Amino acid sequence: MEELTQINWALFAPIVVIQIILMITALVDCIRSDQTNGPKLVWIILILLSGMIGPILYFIFGRKR
């Protein structure tokens, strides 16, 4: 429990907020889009389980626009 008090939350909190916003944005875009490059379910799982890399990969490779 002492490890949590030693974390510099001023540096850590913005990264977590950015990750959550990026994940939500990618999920909403994936669900609303009619077509994606590859199966939509695979992209949703990748977005949810891979942290910050999944949404970035979706926006680079997964969108069909």
TIFIBA-523813 format. One record per residue: residue number from 1; x, y, z of N, C-alpha, C, O in turn. Coordinates in steps of 0.2 Angstrom, whole numbers, plus 2048, in hexadecimal, padded with zeros to 3 digits. Example, Ala and Ser with C-alpha at 12.3 -4.5 7.8 and 13.67 -1.06 7.14 Angstrom:
# TIFIBA-523813
+-------+-----+-----+-----+------+------+------+-----+-----+-----+-----+-----+-----+
| nulum | n.X | n.Y | n.Z | ca.X | ca.Y | ca.Z | c.X | c.Y | c.Z | o.X | o.Y | o.Z |
+-------+-----+-----+-----+------+------+------+-----+-----+-----+-----+-----+-----+
|     1 | 842 | 7E4 | 827 |  83E |  7EA |  827 | 842 | 7F0 | 827 | 847 | 7EF | 82A |
|     2 | 840 | 7F5 | 823 |  844 |  7FB |  824 | 840 | 800 | 827 | 843 | 806 | 828 |
+-------+-----+-----+-----+------+------+------+-----+-----+-----+-----+-----+-----+
This chain:
# TIFIBA-523813
+-------+-----+-----+-----+------+------+------+-----+-----+-----+-----+-----+-----+
| nulum | n.X | n.Y | n.Z | ca.X | ca.Y | ca.Z | c.X | c.Y | c.Z | o.X | o.Y | o.Z |
+-------+-----+-----+-----+------+------+------+-----+-----+-----+-----+-----+-----+
|     1 | 804 | 7FA | 800 |  800 |  800 |  800 | 804 | 806 | 800 | 802 | 80C | 7FE |
|     2 | 80A | 806 | 803 |  80F |  80C |  803 | 811 | 80D | 7FC | 813 | 813 | 7FB |
|     3 | 811 | 809 | 7F7 |  813 |  80A |  7F0 | 80F | 80F | 7ED | 811 | 813 | 7E9 |
|     4 | 808 | 80F | 7EF |  803 |  814 |  7EC | 805 | 81B | 7EE | 803 | 820 | 7EB |
|     5 | 807 | 81C | 7F4 |  808 |  822 |  7F7 | 80F | 825 | 7F4 | 810 | 82C | 7F4 |
|     6 | 813 | 821 | 7F1 |  819 |  824 |  7EE | 819 | 825 | 7E7 | 81D | 828 | 7E4 |
|     7 | 813 | 824 | 7E4 |  812 |  825 |  7DC | 811 | 82D | 7DC | 80D | 830 | 7E0 |
|     8 | 814 | 830 | 7D7 |  813 |  837 |  7D5 | 80C | 837 | 7D1 | 80D | 837 | 7CB |
|     9 | 807 | 839 | 7D4 |  800 |  838 |  7D1 | 800 | 83E | 7CC | 7FC | 83E | 7C7 |
|    10 | 803 | 844 | 7CD |  803 |  849 |  7C8 | 806 | 847 | 7C1 | 804 | 84A | 7BC |
|    11 | 80A | 842 | 7C1 |  80D |  840 |  7BA | 809 | 83A | 7B8 | 808 | 839 | 7B2 |
|    12 | 806 | 836 | 7BC |  803 |  830 |  7BA | 7FB | 831 | 7B8 | 7F9 | 82E | 7B4 |
|    13 | 7F8 | 835 | 7BB |  7F1 |  836 |  7BA | 7EF | 839 | 7B3 | 7EB | 836 | 7B0 |
|    14 | 7F3 | 83E | 7B0 |  7F1 |  840 |  7A9 | 7F2 | 83A | 7A4 | 7EF | 83A | 79F |
|    15 | 7F7 | 836 | 7A5 |  7F8 |  830 |  7A1 | 7F2 | 82B | 7A1 | 7F0 | 829 | 79C |
|    16 | 7F0 | 82A | 7A7 |  7EA |  826 |  7A8 | 7E4 | 829 | 7A4 | 7E0 | 825 | 7A1 |
|    17 | 7E3 | 82F | 7A5 |  7DD |  833 |  7A3 | 7DD | 833 | 79B | 7D8 | 832 | 798 |
|    18 | 7E3 | 834 | 798 |  7E4 |  834 |  791 | 7E3 | 82D | 78E | 7E0 | 82C | 789 |
|    19 | 7E5 | 828 | 792 |  7E4 |  821 |  790 | 7DC | 81F | 790 | 7DA | 81C | 78B |
|    20 | 7D9 | 821 | 795 |  7D1 |  820 |  795 | 7CE | 824 | 78F | 7C9 | 821 | 78C |
|    21 | 7CF | 82A | 78E |  7CC |  82E |  789 | 7CE | 82B | 782 | 7C9 | 82A | 77E |
|    22 | 7D4 | 829 | 781 |  7D6 |  825 |  77B | 7D2 | 81F | 77A | 7D0 | 81D | 774 |
|    23 | 7D1 | 81B | 77F |  7CE |  815 |  77F | 7C6 | 816 | 77D | 7C3 | 812 | 779 |
|    24 | 7C3 | 81A | 781 |  7BC |  81C |  77F | 7BB | 81E | 778 | 7B6 | 81C | 775 |
|    25 | 7BF | 823 | 776 |  7BE |  825 |  76F | 7BF | 820 | 76A | 7BB | 820 | 765 |
|    26 | 7C4 | 81C | 76B |  7C5 |  816 |  766 | 7BF | 811 | 766 | 7BD | 80F | 761 |
|    27 | 7BC | 810 | 76C |  7B7 |  80B |  76D | 7B1 | 80E | 769 | 7AD | 80A | 766 |
|    28 | 7AF | 814 | 76B |  7A9 |  817 |  768 | 7AA | 818 | 760 | 7A5 | 816 | 75C |
|    29 | 7B0 | 819 | 75E |  7B1 |  81A |  756 | 7B0 | 813 | 753 | 7AD | 812 | 74E |
|    30 | 7B3 | 80E | 756 |  7B3 |  807 |  754 | 7AC | 804 | 754 | 7A9 | 801 | 74F |
|    31 | 7A8 | 806 | 759 |  7A1 |  803 |  759 | 79C | 807 | 754 | 798 | 804 | 751 |
|    32 | 79E | 80D | 753 |  799 |  811 |  74F | 79B | 810 | 747 | 797 | 811 | 743 |
|    33 | 7A1 | 80E | 746 |  7A3 |  80D |  73F | 7A0 | 807 | 73C | 79F | 802 | 73F |
|    34 | 79E | 808 | 735 |  79B |  802 |  732 | 7A0 | 7FD | 730 | 79F | 7F7 | 730 |
|    35 | 7A6 | 7FF | 72E |  7AC |  7FB |  72B | 7B2 | 7FC | 72F | 7B4 | 802 | 730 |
|    36 | 7B6 | 7F7 | 731 |  7BD |  7F8 |  733 | 7C1 | 7F3 | 72F | 7BF | 7EE | 72C |
|    37 | 7C7 | 7F4 | 730 |  7CC |  7EF |  72D | 7CD | 7EA | 732 | 7D1 | 7EA | 736 |
|    38 | 7CA | 7E4 | 730 |  7CA |  7DE |  735 | 7C3 | 7DE | 739 | 7BF | 7E3 | 738 |
|    39 | 7C2 | 7D9 | 73C |  7BC |  7D8 |  740 | 7BC | 7DD | 746 | 7C0 | 7DE | 749 |
|    40 | 7B6 | 7E0 | 747 |  7B4 |  7E5 |  74C | 7B5 | 7E2 | 753 | 7B8 | 7E6 | 757 |
|    41 | 7B4 | 7DC | 754 |  7B4 |  7D9 |  75B | 7BC | 7D9 | 75D | 7BE | 7DA | 763 |
|    42 | 7C0 | 7D7 | 758 |  7C7 |  7D7 |  759 | 7CA | 7DE | 75B | 7CE | 7DE | 760 |
|    43 | 7C8 | 7E3 | 758 |  7CA |  7EA |  759 | 7C8 | 7EC | 760 | 7CB | 7EF | 764 |
|    44 | 7C1 | 7EA | 762 |  7BF |  7EC |  768 | 7C3 | 7E9 | 76E | 7C5 | 7EC | 773 |
|    45 | 7C4 | 7E2 | 76D |  7C8 |  7DF |  772 | 7CF | 7E2 | 773 | 7D2 | 7E2 | 778 |
|    46 | 7D2 | 7E3 | 76D |  7D9 |  7E6 |  76D | 7D9 | 7ED | 770 | 7DE | 7EF | 774 |
|    47 | 7D4 | 7F1 | 76F |  7D3 |  7F8 |  772 | 7D3 | 7F7 | 77A | 7D6 | 7FB | 77D |
|    48 | 7CF | 7F2 | 77C |  7CE |  7F1 |  783 | 7D4 | 7EE | 787 | 7D5 | 7F0 | 78D |
|    49 | 7D7 | 7EA | 784 |  7DC |  7E6 |  787 | 7E3 | 7E8 | 787 | 7E8 | 7E6 | 78A |
|    50 | 7E5 | 7EC | 782 |  7EC |  7EE |  781 | 7EE | 7F5 | 783 | 7F3 | 7F7 | 781 |
|    51 | 7EA | 7F8 | 787 |  7EC |  7FE |  78A | 7EC | 804 | 785 | 7E7 | 805 | 781 |
|    52 | 7F1 | 808 | 785 |  7F2 |  80E |  780 | 7F3 | 80C | 779 | 7F2 | 80F | 774 |
|    53 | 7F6 | 806 | 778 |  7F8 |  804 |  771 | 7F2 | 802 | 76D | 7F2 | 803 | 767 |
|    54 | 7EE | 7FF | 770 |  7E8 |  7FC |  76C | 7E4 | 802 | 769 | 7E3 | 801 | 763 |
|    55 | 7E2 | 807 | 76C |  7DE |  80C |  769 | 7E3 | 810 | 763 | 7E0 | 812 | 75E |
|    56 | 7E9 | 811 | 765 |  7ED |  814 |  760 | 7EE | 80F | 759 | 7ED | 812 | 754 |
|    57 | 7EE | 809 | 75A |  7EE |  804 |  755 | 7E8 | 804 | 751 | 7E8 | 804 | 74B |
|    58 | 7E2 | 805 | 755 |  7DC |  805 |  751 | 7DB | 80B | 74D | 7D9 | 80B | 747 |
|    59 | 7DE | 811 | 74F |  7DD |  817 |  74C | 7E2 | 817 | 746 | 7E0 | 81A | 740 |
|    60 | 7E7 | 814 | 746 |  7EC |  813 |  740 | 7EA | 80E | 73B | 7EA | 810 | 735 |
|    61 | 7E8 | 808 | 73E |  7E7 |  803 |  739 | 7E0 | 800 | 738 | 7DE | 7FD | 733 |
|    62 | 7DC | 801 | 73D |  7D5 |  7FF |  73E | 7D0 | 802 | 73A | 7CB | 7FF | 738 |
|    63 | 7D1 | 809 | 739 |  7CB |  80D |  736 | 7CC | 80C | 72F | 7D1 | 80B | 72C |
|    64 | 7C6 | 80C | 72B |  7C6 |  80C |  724 | 7C4 | 812 | 721 | 7C0 | 812 | 71C |
|    65 | 7C6 | 818 | 723 |  7C5 |  81E |  720 | 7CB | 821 | 71D | 7CA | 826 | 71A |
+-------+-----+-----+-----+------+------+------+-----+-----+-----+-----+-----+-----+
